[in-house]
Amino acid sequence: MTITPEREAELLASVPTGLLINGAWRDASDGGTFDVHDPATGQVLATLASATSEDALAALDAADAAQAGWARTAPRERAEILRRAFDLVTERAEDFALLMTLEMGKPLAESRGEVTYGAEFLRWFSEEAVRDYGRYLTTPEGKNKILVHRKPLGPCLLITPWNFPLAMATRKVAPAVAAGCTMVLKPAKLTPLTSQLFAATMIEAGLPAGVLNVVSSQSASGISGPLMKDSRLRKVSFTGSTPVGRRLLADASHNVLRTSMELGGNAPFIVFEDADLDKAVEGAMAAKMRNMGEACTAANRFLVQASVAEEFTRKFADAMSALTLGRGTEASSKVGPLIDGGARDDVHALVTEAVAAGATVATGGAPQPGAGYFYQPTVLSNVPNDAAILGSEIFGPVAPVTTFETEEQAIALANASEYGLASYLFTRDHNRMFRVAEQIEFGMVGFNAGVISNAAAPFGGVKQSGLGREGGAEGSAEYTTTQYIGIADPYAV
């Protein structure tokens, strides 16, 4: 399918540019705006209203007013809204995919994959909405009855990142809708257009006014600050960097808010000598190059048993060097741009430091000349264990390879990080898989698989990678509070 400038312009013109508050699109209270850019060209794609603190509180007003009625809405009705939203997003997959490619940069094939992945949260939680089980039982001494049920938490602040513009919105909005919570959604200022279109789709699917409010803004703190000080807010769900997550956790402590924090990652990709190296390289490409490496689950440290390190690195470098860079709308593009110039500079600084410390460039190693924020797919070998690149979340198409001798050493190297989100290991030995998985400190483990995210699975990490889980049955529980009712024994005299 050829993407023409006319097709892009038509799609961009269809995206709402205002703030969604109480079911209506409106301008910012001070008339402020901000621009959204194409990272492949640097050109302006659209100009959106930039919400103020006053607008944020107006959105919370709407969410608070809608909360009681929405909580009493039948689970089946909430489920049907989510299912209609799934159908609409699926029908409009090409629109959502192109919009993500324009504002974030990823190739269209990857954007289409994100539509499939992101829409699945709508379908999954439409099914979970009617499966909110409670308990009724007798106390151990037999004198009372215990009734336990789950209630919607209440108004939630949902803060999404720029790297997965649709999936991060659906992963938060869908369980909140299913649980009966109202929301204020703050998309990332770099990629808000997809959230704007998604919100319009949710309204079309039948979501009542005030349940979902969207306050795109160039000031993140101007939105989160006043909302988190307001006692009406009950929860904040954030996906982003660990430093920002720490500040939000501190802010959340004042009103003792429920929090879900999906923060940074530094995923190890462990290759043992008995692994199928071709499959390991295939998995490495998926784990590293999804989203140009701009993912918290991206493989960041390639720990390869010394006896197979040379062969693995050669095959990996060959696969990386075969990738074609280009604007995501180009049919030949396999690698899009990084999100902005600062991101590209940060990636190159890590590569430069690693080479100065003794690493060898197997392929790539430099920014791509020309327009846009492109960086060459890069493999570094012989990376010293104390190189800064191994302790940093690279967020780019760079794969540093280092070696280990024993299983115990691999585990120690994997755990030598403050992060604990995703991890990957390749081996034919299932017993080793269980041993390693139980000893490494990560919330998710991919066994002979480079992509493990799924709407039906609990996504989240440990240590500095955050709190809580998104997806799966655990994702529903994040938006509810448990209430216990003690009932006098009905058989007592």
Protein Blocks (a to p, Z undefined) as FASTA:
>chain_A
ZZdfklmmmmmmmpcfbdceehiacddfklpacddddfknopafbdcddddfklmmmmmm
mmmmmmmmmmmpcfklmmmmmmmmmmmmmmmmmmmmmmmmmmnopafklmmmmmmmmmmm
mmmmmmmmmmcccdddddfkopaccddddddfbjcdddddfklmmlmmmmmmmmmmmnop
acdddddfklmmlmmmmmmmmmmnopaehkaccdddfblklmmmmmmmpmkbmbdcdddd
fklmmmmmmmmmmnopacdddddddddddddfkbcfklmmmmmmmmmmggnlpafklcfb
dcddfklmmmmmmmmmmmmmmpccddfklmklmbdcdfblklmmmmmmmmmmmmmnopac
fbgjiacededjdddddddehiafkbfklmpcfkpabdcddddfbfklmmmmmmmcfbdc
bdcdddfblklmmmmmmmpccfbdcehiabfbdfkbccddehjnogcjeejjklmmmmcc
cdddddddfkbZZ
